[in-house]
Amino acid sequence: MLVALSHSLEKLMLSVVIITKNEAENIGRCLDSVSWVDEIIVLDSGSEDDTVSICRQYTDKVYETDWPGFGIQKQRALNKATGDWILSIDADEVVTTELRAEIEQALQQNKFQAFEIPRLSRYCGREMRHGGWWPDYVLRLFVRHVARFSVDIVHERVIVDAPVGRLVSPFLHDTAVDLEEILVKVNSYSTLGSKMLYDQGARSSIIKALLKGVWTFNRTYWLKVGFLDGAQGLMLAVSNAESTYYKYLKLYCLQKHKE
């Protein structure tokens, strides 16, 4: 009886895993928000700003490596963690005090071994409540031995072999602060997305790229009522459409080059 009680009261260790590259503008806020955890693992892939030095102010477990894609990189970070539970967080996300309390509570329950967490994103200064961006559940909290990351080079996901619960309090996510950052992300993610689609056997055409872009705009702005987010809602619908259009156009160019 005493042994069982002692085991139930034993503190479970929580590790945070983060991958970074040139995140000096964001990483301090992120790490401040998780400084209460037992272990922080940072895996950097060639930052040219102060990211690494900032991270070393919070943890001695900062590692530098090459860039194989999002899924493999996050799995590498996960492999370095030693905690019973893992919280995977992006450098532009913040854990609020309310979310911290929910996470600490989740570690003590026995029903779920993984949790989805809602994410409240800011886009050019506005919290986005529509357009498919809220509540934007992401699976980020899980028992280490029941989960792994997919090997996708972009839009990776956590694969778990256990029931999944949901928390209520969100991450705060600063996804894009200005148009310059949006354009960089559109270009980067459309390139990675086209490569992933090609490797999966997908093929495209100019017409398909155009139709996919138009559909994405209509879904974001009209079906997901993105227009309720004002000017930023329109900007988001356009940038989503552009990203989709360029992804399928790049896929078309890739197949023409390789086949």
Residue pairs with C-beta under 8 A, 6 or more apart in sequence:
12 83
12 84
12 85
12 107
12 108
13 38
13 39
13 82
13 83
13 84
13 85
14 37
14 38
14 39
14 83
14 84
14 85
14 86
14 87
14 103
14 107
15 37
15 38
15 39
15 40
15 41
15 81
15 82
15 83
15 85
15 86
15 87
15 144
16 34
16 37
16 39
16 40
16 41
16 86
16 87
16 88
16 89
17 41
17 43
17 74
17 77
17 78
17 80
17 81
17 86
17 87
17 88
17 89
18 27
18 30
18 31
18 40
18 41
18 42
18 43
18 77
18 88
18 89
18 90
18 91
19 42
19 43
19 44
19 45
19 70
19 73
19 74
19 77
19 90
19 91
20 27
20 42
20 43
20 44
20 45
20 47
20 51
20 52
20 55
20 91
21 44
21 45
21 46
21 47
21 51
21 67
22 47
22 48
22 49
22 51
23 30
23 47
23 49
23 51
23 91
23 92
24 47
24 49
24 50
24 51
24 54
26 91
26 92
26 174
27 51
27 54
27 55
27 91
28 54
29 94
30 89
30 90
30 91
30 92
30 93
30 94
31 40
31 54
31 55
31 57
31 58
31 59
33 94
33 95
33 96
33 100
34 40
34 87
34 89
34 95
35 58
36 100
37 83
37 87
38 83
39 59
39 61
39 81
39 82
39 83
40 58
40 59
40 61
41 59
41 61
41 63
41 77
41 80
41 81
42 55
42 59
42 61
42 62
42 63
42 77
43 63
43 64
43 65
43 73
43 76
43 77
43 80
44 51
44 52
44 55
44 62
44 63
44 64
44 65
45 64
45 65
45 66
45 67
45 73
46 64
46 66
46 67
51 91
52 62
52 64
55 62
56 62
61 80
63 80
65 73
65 76
67 73
68 76
68 153
69 151
69 152
69 153
69 154
69 156
69 192
70 152
70 153
70 154
70 155
70 156
70 192
71 149
71 150
71 151
71 152
71 153
71 156
71 157
72 149
72 151
72 153
74 88
74 149
74 156
75 148
75 149
75 151
77 88
78 86
78 88
78 144
78 147
78 148
78 149
81 144
83 144
84 107
84 143
84 144
85 107
85 141
85 142
85 143
85 144
86 141
86 142
86 143
86 144
86 147
87 95
87 103
87 140
87 141
88 140
88 141
88 158
89 95
89 140
89 171
90 173
92 173
92 174
92 175
93 119
93 171
93 172
93 173
93 174
94 171
94 172
94 173
94 174
95 103
95 171
96 169
96 170
96 171
96 172
98 169
99 117
99 167
99 169
99 170
99 171
101 169
102 167
102 168
102 169
103 141
103 167
106 112
106 115
106 141
106 165
106 167
111 163
111 165
112 162
112 163
112 164
112 165
113 142
113 143
113 146
113 160
113 162
113 163
114 139
114 141
114 142
114 143
114 146
114 147
114 158
114 160
114 162
114 163
114 164
114 165
115 139
115 140
115 141
115 142
115 164
115 165
115 166
115 167
116 137
116 138
116 139
116 140
116 164
116 165
116 166
116 167
117 137
117 138
117 139
117 140
117 141
117 166
117 167
117 169
117 170
117 171
118 134
118 135
118 136
118 137
118 138
118 166
118 167
118 168
118 169
118 170
118 171
119 135
119 136
119 137
119 138
119 170
119 171
119 173
120 127
120 128
120 134
120 135
120 136
120 170
120 171
120 172
120 173
121 127
121 128
121 133
121 134
121 136
121 173
121 174
121 175
122 128
122 172
122 173
122 174
122 175
123 133
123 175
123 176
123 229
123 232
123 235
123 236
124 176
124 177
124 178
124 179
124 182
124 232
124 235
125 177
125 232
126 229
126 230
126 232
128 134
128 229
128 232
128 233
128 236
129 228
129 229
130 224
130 225
130 226
130 227
130 228
130 229
130 233
131 220
131 221
131 224
131 225
131 226
131 229
131 233
131 236
131 237
131 240
132 219
132 220
132 224
132 226
133 236
135 170
137 166
138 171
139 157
139 158
139 160
139 164
140 158
140 171
141 167
142 158
142 160
142 162
143 162
146 160
146 161
146 162
147 158
147 159
147 160
147 161
147 162
148 158
148 159
149 156
149 157
149 158
149 159
150 156
150 157
150 158
150 159
152 196
153 192
153 195
153 196
154 189
154 192
154 193
154 196
155 193
155 196
176 182
176 185
179 235
182 235
182 239
185 243
186 239
186 242
186 243
186 246
187 246
189 243
189 247
190 242
190 243
190 244
190 246
190 247
190 250
191 250
193 243
193 247
193 250
194 246
194 247
194 248
194 250
194 251
194 254
195 254
197 204
197 247
197 248
197 251
198 251
198 254
198 255
198 258
202 251
203 251
203 252
203 255
204 248
204 249
204 251
204 252
204 255
205 252
206 249
206 252
208 248
208 252
209 245
209 246
209 247
209 248
209 249
209 251
209 252
210 245
212 244
212 245
212 247
212 248
213 241
213 242
213 244
213 245
213 248
214 241
215 244
216 237
216 240
216 241
216 243
216 244
216 245
217 237
217 238
217 240
217 241
220 226
220 236
220 237
220 240
220 241
221 227
221 233
221 234
221 237
226 233
226 234
226 236
226 237
227 233
227 234
229 236
